Structures are given as structure tokens and as C-alpha cells.
Amino acid sequence: MSLRRIIADLRGRPGAGRFASAFTSRLGSAVLSFVVLLAASHALPTTEYGLYVFLFSLGSALGLVFVLGQQILVVKHYRSGVGLDHHGNNALLRVNARWLLLGTGLLIAGAAASFLIRDRLPSPYDQLHAALIFAAIFALSEYLQNYFRIHGRINLSLTPREIIWRIASALALGGLAATGLLLGGAAAFWAVTVLLGAVTLYQLLHFVRDEGLDWLGNSGRTDAATRRQWRKESWYFIANNCLNSASAYLETIVIGAALGLDQAAFYFVALRIAMFLTLPVAAIDTVGIPMIAARFQASDVPGAQRLVGRLSAASFIISLMGALCLAVIGDHVLVLFNADFAQHHDVLVVLCLSAVSLAFFGPGSWLLMIGGGERYFLIGRSILFVFYLALLYGLARVYGLMGIAVAGLSMNVASNLIATVWVMRRWTIDNMATAVLRPFLLFDARRIRRSSATDHRPAAASRIALEGNGEASA
């Protein structure tokens, strides 16, 4: 299937406008994140910039954890659309609110306690209260993003935080630095925290306008079994959020605490530069998944295999080309932030390899999640995480920043491999970029399909894909 054919197929789908809007917002977010980092690096000395990065990473990580899985629960169970039964929505919103109140309440209480004892804490922990306040706002923002996603309101979901907040942050940091009012990394962090609070309040006002306040009462009830199921799922989602949060921010936090804030500043910048190479993967998540699900809905497993293989190969080739470019010019890019960062160019190359590995495996984790493999993935990732922590500790002690980057690369590859194994067993699909290089396949998907031709898997896959398609395209 040519690129022209894929684009034509996409244009013919009812939700194409939403997909395009989502991908544009994600691309804009990546570019603007780069701009904010650049503005902060020029506005602050290296150590103060490291403090800003440390607080930002810690606050974001805690925010993802203390949303307590409600951003996923609302996507999974909220029922929207004409003709659908809404009687359980109010009950769901009440459950969401109780969990969010618990999460944000714990963060605010922790912020108050750490503020009272800040004089007894060493740097950078004397600013812990700022990270906790940011985390409370970030948790609410994460929930509201997903609430608006399920209503198909992509602009209201993504634009406030991904676009407006980042533009305002870059302008604020540049303006404060130019006027001499930016007194350090903590002040810069408070500035972006206030701005995040403003855009989150904007989303919250829209939420109240849409839902009203009736859901705070007793309108809409669910049975006890449903409430128990929601609690069980919430704990499951919390566990997954902890792993996702650690995957995104743990390395930067460890570097800031153990190796120094200046090292954390470099690593955070290098990681964000490398993440540009995952934009092709974002294209698959926002555009390709609904197209793949449509193949399953039509019981067209061979067609799904062709589409997955070609999308994975395309994303891998684009990411690999970008990585090769960064391998050549990466030191010049790093100099834009700080001249001292260029000495760690080799670490940036390893981080780029990690991003390329994500592109190589394409939509494997998405295929696993929409196919009902969440429990398998959680158990597998939890076991891997134990080994990852040991590897992170050992390599960091011996090789420093390079060791930490290699540990992250190993974790990414291992996580994607266990997802690939499940996808091959459940969907009989090879999601790796090498799937287009027949007959040089790691897995022979055709043989497995022939052996399972009588077990009705396509019909089951069609049902699950239909359910997952709604979540993926929301």
C-alpha cells in the first residue's frame, strides 16, 4: 500500500479531522517543548536550570501517579453520544472526583508539610513543596485532557496544555529573564506552575459548564459489582501509571539526586531532543490504529498485517534517518542549550537509539492494550522493572550518564519484545518493522494463522478492536 493510498484511506474515515488535529497538537507540543527548554537554558545558569529540570521531572512524575488512574477509567467507561445510556456517567464522575480528591489532597498535604520543614532540607529538596503543588495541578490537567478526548474535543483536550501553556511558558521565562526578575530555577518553576494552573482552570470551567454539578448528588447509580470493578481497575491503572511515570522521568530524577543538577539538565535536554524521533510513532497512535482496527473489524488479518508492517517500517526508517542526522549534528544542537553539553554527544546517540527502537516495534503496545493484554503487560513490565533498577544502579556507578542511557535502552527493547510476543500469540500479527522483509521474519505469522484458522480468533479480534478503536480515536 503506497503512502498516497494510506492518506486516501485516512481521508475517507469519519474521524480524520480529529486524527489530524491530534497529530498536529502533538507535533506542536514537541516543538514548543524544545522552545521552552531552550528559553529556560538561556535564562538560567546551568545549576539553576538543573534545579528547574529536577523539579519539573519530579512534579510531572508525581502528577502522573497521583491522578490515581482516573484519566484511564473515565476513557474506558464514560458513555457519550446520542442514544447512549448515560445513567452511569454521574456515578463514574463521582468516583473520579473522590479518587482525584484523594490524590491531589495527599500532594497538597505533602507540599504543606515540606514547606514547613524546608529549612531543614538540603538542596534541591528544600523546594520539594513546589514540585508537589505542580504535581497536584498536573494530575487534574491529565484527567481533564482525557475527559475531553472521549468527547472528541481534541482542541480543548490538547491545546490548553500542549500549546498555550508552552507558548506562555517560553514567553514568560524569556520576559522575566530580560527584565531581571528571574531569580533562579525555583522562580522559573513557579512561573510555569502558575501558568499551568491557569490553563487547567480554563479546562475545569468548561467541564463544569458541560456536566453541571448534578453529578455531585445522588443522581445516577451503579450496582455494587460495577463499583468494585472500577476500584479494581483503578488500582491496576495506578500500577501502570507508576511504571509509565518511572519510564519517563526516573532517570532524570536519579541523575539530579545522585550525579548533580548540571548533569540532570543535560540529560533532560538530550532526552527531549531524542523524543523528536518518536513522532512517527505518534502518527501511528493517532492515525494508524483506527485503520488497523478497521481491518480487524472486517476480519482482514492479512490486510492488518500488511498495514502494520508498512507503518512500522515507515516509522522506523524515518526515525533512523533522524537519528543518523543527530549523530552527525547532535553536538551542534546541544551547544544551542549549553556549550558544555556537547561533551556528552555519545549519550545523546544512545538516547536516539532508544527512540528508534520504539519506532521499530511500531504499534505493538497499542495492539496489546486494545486486545486485552493489560494484565500480562503489567506483570511483564513489573518483572522487567526490577532488573532495570538493578541495571540502572550498576551501570550508573560504573559508566555514569552513559550507563543510565544504556539501561533505559535495554528496558525499552525488553518491554517492546514482551509486547510483541503477546501480539503474535493473540493477534497473529508481526508488529516489527522487519515484517515487510519476507521471508526473513522473526515470527512466521502465516504459519500461526494457518494453525489457528479454526479457533474464531478473527471474530474475537474484530470485537475487541471495535472496542479499542473508540478509545484509540477519542
Residue pairs with C-beta under 8 A, 6 or more apart in sequence:
1 9
1 306
1 307
1 310
3 314
6 291
6 307
6 310
6 311
9 291
10 16
10 19
10 287
10 291
13 19
13 290
13 291
13 294
15 152
15 290
15 473
18 152
18 154
18 473
19 286
19 287
19 290
19 473
20 287
21 154
21 155
21 158
22 154
22 158
22 286
23 282
23 283
23 286
23 287
25 154
25 155
25 158
25 159
25 162
25 163
26 158
26 162
26 279
26 282
26 286
27 279
27 282
28 162
28 163
29 158
29 162
29 163
29 166
30 275
30 276
30 279
32 162
32 163
32 166
32 167
32 170
33 166
33 272
34 272
34 273
34 276
35 166
35 170
36 166
36 169
36 170
36 173
36 192
37 268
37 269
37 272
37 337
38 170
38 336
38 337
39 169
39 170
39 173
39 174
39 177
40 49
40 52
40 173
40 188
41 49
41 265
41 269
41 337
41 338
42 177
42 337
43 173
43 174
43 176
43 177
43 182
43 188
44 52
44 177
44 182
44 184
44 185
44 188
46 261
46 262
46 265
46 338
46 340
47 185
47 261
47 262
47 265
48 184
48 185
48 188
49 185
49 261
49 265
49 338
50 185
50 256
50 260
50 261
50 262
50 263
50 264
50 265
51 123
51 124
51 127
51 184
51 185
51 186
51 189
51 261
52 185
52 186
52 188
52 189
53 185
53 252
53 256
53 261
53 264
53 265
53 268
53 269
54 124
54 252
54 253
54 256
54 257
54 261
54 264
55 124
55 127
55 130
55 131
55 134
55 185
55 186
55 189
56 131
56 134
56 189
56 192
56 268
57 249
57 252
57 253
57 256
57 264
57 268
58 128
58 131
58 135
58 249
58 253
59 130
59 131
59 132
59 133
59 134
59 135
59 138
59 189
59 193
60 134
60 135
60 138
60 245
60 248
60 249
61 135
61 245
61 246
61 248
61 249
61 250
61 253
62 107
62 131
62 132
62 135
62 138
62 139
62 245
63 134
63 135
63 136
63 137
63 138
63 139
63 141
63 142
64 138
64 139
64 142
64 241
64 244
64 245
64 248
65 238
65 241
65 242
65 245
66 103
66 104
66 106
66 107
66 135
66 136
66 139
67 100
67 103
67 139
67 140
67 142
67 143
67 241
68 99
68 100
68 102
68 103
68 139
68 234
68 237
68 238
68 241
69 99
69 233
69 234
69 235
69 236
69 237
69 238
69 240
69 241
70 95
70 96
70 99
70 100
70 143
70 234
70 237
71 142
71 143
71 145
71 146
71 147
72 146
72 233
72 237
72 240
72 241
73 92
73 95
73 96
73 230
73 233
73 234
73 237
74 92
74 93
74 96
74 143
74 146
74 147
74 150
75 146
75 149
75 150
75 471
75 474
76 233
76 471
77 88
77 92
77 230
78 89
78 92
78 147
78 150
79 85
79 86
79 88
79 89
80 150
80 151
86 220
87 220
87 221
88 220
88 222
88 226
89 215
89 220
90 214
90 215
90 219
90 220
91 215
91 220
91 221
91 222
91 227
92 222
92 230
93 211
93 215
94 215
94 216
95 227
95 230
96 143
97 215
97 216
99 234
100 139
100 140
100 143
103 136
103 139
104 136
104 139
104 140
107 132
107 133
107 135
107 136
107 139
108 132
108 133
108 136
110 128
110 129
110 132
111 128
111 129
111 130
111 132
111 133
111 136
112 129
114 121
114 125
114 128
114 129
114 132
115 129
118 126
118 127
118 128
118 129
119 126
121 128
124 256
124 261
127 186
127 189
130 186
130 189
130 190
130 193
131 189
133 193
134 189
134 192
134 193
134 196
137 193
137 196
137 197
137 200
138 196
140 200
140 204
141 161
141 196
141 199
141 200
141 203
144 157
144 200
144 203
144 204
144 207
145 157
145 158
145 161
145 203
146 157
147 157
147 207
148 154
148 156
148 157
148 203
148 206
148 207
149 157
149 474
150 474
151 210
152 474
156 203
156 206
160 199
160 200
160 202
160 203
161 196
161 199
161 200
164 199
165 192
165 195
165 196
165 199
168 195
168 198
168 199
169 191
169 192
169 195
172 191
172 192
172 195
173 182
173 188
173 191
173 192
176 182
176 187
176 188
176 191
181 187
182 188
182 191
236 374
236 375
236 378
239 378
239 382
240 374
240 377
240 378
243 378
243 381
243 382
243 385
246 385
247 411
250 392
251 267
251 271
251 392
251 404
251 405
251 407
251 408
252 264
252 267
252 268
252 271
253 264
254 392
254 396
254 404
255 263
255 264
255 267
255 401
255 404
256 263
256 264
258 396
259 396
259 400
259 401
262 340
263 400
263 401
265 338
266 334
266 338
266 340
266 341
266 344
266 347
266 401
267 347
267 401
267 404
269 334
269 337
269 338
269 341
270 334
270 341
270 344
270 347
270 348
270 351
271 351
273 326
273 330
273 333
273 334
273 348
273 351
274 326
274 348
274 351
274 352
274 354
274 355
275 355
276 322
276 355
277 319
277 322
277 323
277 326
277 352
277 355
277 356
277 359
278 319
278 355
278 358
278 359
280 314
280 315
280 316
280 318
280 319
280 359
281 315
281 319
281 358
281 359
281 362
281 363
283 315
284 311
284 312
284 315
284 362
284 363
284 366
285 363
285 366
285 472
288 307
288 308
288 311
288 363
289 363
289 366
289 370
289 468
289 469
289 472
289 473
290 469
290 472
290 473
291 307
292 304
292 307
292 308
292 311
292 363
292 367
292 465
293 370
293 465
293 466
293 468
293 469
293 472
294 469
295 301
295 303
295 304
295 307
296 304
296 427
296 458
296 461
296 462
296 464
296 465
296 466
297 462
297 465
297 466
297 469
298 462
299 458
299 459
299 461
299 462
301 427
301 428
301 429
301 449
301 458
301 461
302 449
304 427
304 429
305 429
305 430
305 435
305 445
308 362
308 363
308 367
308 429
308 430
308 431
308 435
309 430
309 431
309 433
309 435
309 436
310 436
311 362
311 363
312 359
312 360
312 361
312 362
312 363
312 431
312 432
312 433
312 435
313 433
313 434
313 435
313 436
315 359
315 362
315 433
316 356
316 359
316 360
316 362
316 433
317 433
318 359
319 355
319 356
319 358
319 359
319 360
320 356
320 359
322 352
323 349
323 352
323 353
323 355
323 356
326 333
326 348
326 349
326 352
327 349
327 352
330 345
330 348
330 349
330 352
331 342
331 345
332 342
334 341
334 342
334 344
334 345
334 348
335 341
335 342
344 401
346 402
347 401
347 402
347 405
350 402
350 405
350 406
350 409
351 405
351 408
351 409
353 409
354 405
354 408
354 409
354 412
357 409
357 412
357 413
357 416
358 412
358 416
359 433
360 416
360 432
360 433
361 416
361 417
361 419
361 420
361 431
361 432
361 433
362 431
362 432
362 433
363 431
364 416
364 419
364 420
364 423
364 431
364 432
365 377
365 415
365 416
365 419
366 472
367 419
367 423
367 427
367 429
367 431
368 374
368 376
368 377
368 419
368 422
368 423
368 426
369 377
369 468
370 464
370 465
370 467
370 468
370 469
370 471
370 472
371 422
371 423
371 426
371 427
371 461
371 464
371 465
371 468
372 426
372 464
373 419
373 422
373 423
373 426
376 422
377 418
377 419
377 422
380 415
380 418
381 415
381 418
384 411
384 414
384 415
384 418
385 411
388 407
388 410
388 411
388 414
391 407
391 410
391 411
392 403
392 404
392 407
392 408
394 403
395 402
395 403
395 404
395 406
395 407
396 403
396 404
396 407
397 403
399 406
419 431
420 430
420 431
420 432
420 443
423 429
423 431
424 430
424 443
424 445
424 448
425 448
426 457
426 461
427 457
427 461
428 445
428 448
428 449
428 452
428 457
429 445
430 441
430 442
430 443
430 445
432 442
434 440
434 441
434 442
435 441
435 445
